[in-house]
Amino acid sequence: MQIYKVGGAVRDRLLGRPVTDIDWVVVGATTEEMLAKGFRPVGADFPVFLHPKSGEEYALARTERKSGRGYGGFTFHASPEVTLEEDLIRRDLTINAMAEDDQQNLTDPYHGQRDLEARLLRHVSPAFAEDPLRVLRVARFAARYAGLGFTVAPETLALMRQLSESGELEALTAERSWKEIARALMEDQPQMFIQVLRECGALKVLMPEVDALFGVPQPEAHHPEIDTGVHTLSVLEQAAQHKQPLTVRWACLLHDLGKGLTPEEEWPRHIAHEQKGLKLIKAVNERFKAPKDCQELALLVGEYHTHGHRALELKPSTLLELLQSFDVYRRPQRFEEFIAACEMDARGRKGLEQRSYPQADYLRGAATTARSVAVQPLLEKGFKGPELGEAIKRERLKALKAYKEKA
């Protein structure tokens, strides 16, 4: 029995990056031997075990064969005869197909170290094209390592294009796709994830609503970058630079989908794109079964982001309606995330990345003003039921009028 550290832990150590998760592969062992040593089985499809003390995952060396469509369409074979090289060849990228023993002696049959030095994301074998999930994974690695100068090897991009055109991407489950998307959006350069998916034709298959934004012009006065797709990438880039949470990044990706529906004869203006985009945002949300908080914020940002930009001009009554829409009294964090998404949208424009955004503090102040209206005096005056609701609304409106005059 020989045990090797494999995959990401080896890759990140060689890159000088922090190693978080460690995967181990066991060569020359049987399930019975693992159980005898106290390992606990967890793999339903193939033999994976948890270490009795560390709890880390140890997998028996295995080979795989394509047997159906999609990410799950594989038959696995694990036995003591499977070699380390056979186990490594089934992995996606050469930089993920390296192993090391307890003395840090490197096993690198597919030249992963060379590709690390060349800053290339390259597939290990033609079997790469059998697993559609790898399109998303490679795009995610591009987002993670773009800052180090990594690019996708042309021959790998060609295989990804082949997969995108094959219909295999449609076989991916919503849950598995979302897991990759969510992880990719939280990488250092999430805009590269979208860019790589677009380059290989996968964006058109997975998110045609986002793909449709590229080539759609906007007024140059507000958008020096002009192209709506380019703007979307810039907004995502800003969200990452400002360490925004997943909810905000997802909303940033989807906020302008309505502009993809504008007839060409109306370009570069996009009248009512906020309302038009809601059905598209809803469709993308449902396609990937995004978490509820991501879905809700994306729809609210899509509908109201131009209100955010025009906050200083809004009438007190419109401002109150905006605050009510977000339920700022019970959900203050959601409104804070809306403000963040609006600011990222304002900064995601060529040459305007450092612009100030006074709307943010103005909106925060408005929310605080509305929340500070006391209910008790109204109860003491005998208001109740719907009348109480109307009285609270009147007092909040009065407070917002005073706030706007002072601002």
Secondary structure, 3 states (H helix, E strand, C coil): CEEEEECHHHHHHHHCCCCCCCEEEEECCCHHHHHHCCCEECCCCCCEEECCCCCCEEEECEEEEECCCCCCCEEEEECCCCCHHHHHHCCCEHHHCCEECCCCCEECCCCHHHHHHHCEECECCHHHHHCCHHHHHHHHHHHHHHHHCCEECHHHHHHHHHHHHHCHHHHCCHHHHHHHHHHHHCCCCHHHHHHHHHHCCHHHHHCHHHHCCCCCECCCCCCCCCEHHHHHHHHHHHHHHCCCCHHHHHHHHHCCHHHHHCCHHHCCCCCCHHHHHHHHHHHHHHHCCCCHHHHHHHHHHHHHHHHHHCHHHCCHHHHHHHHHHHCCCCCHHHHHHHHHHHHHHHHCCCCCCCCCCHHHHHHHHHHHHHHCCCCHHHHHCCCCHHHHHHHHHHHHHHHHHHHHHHC
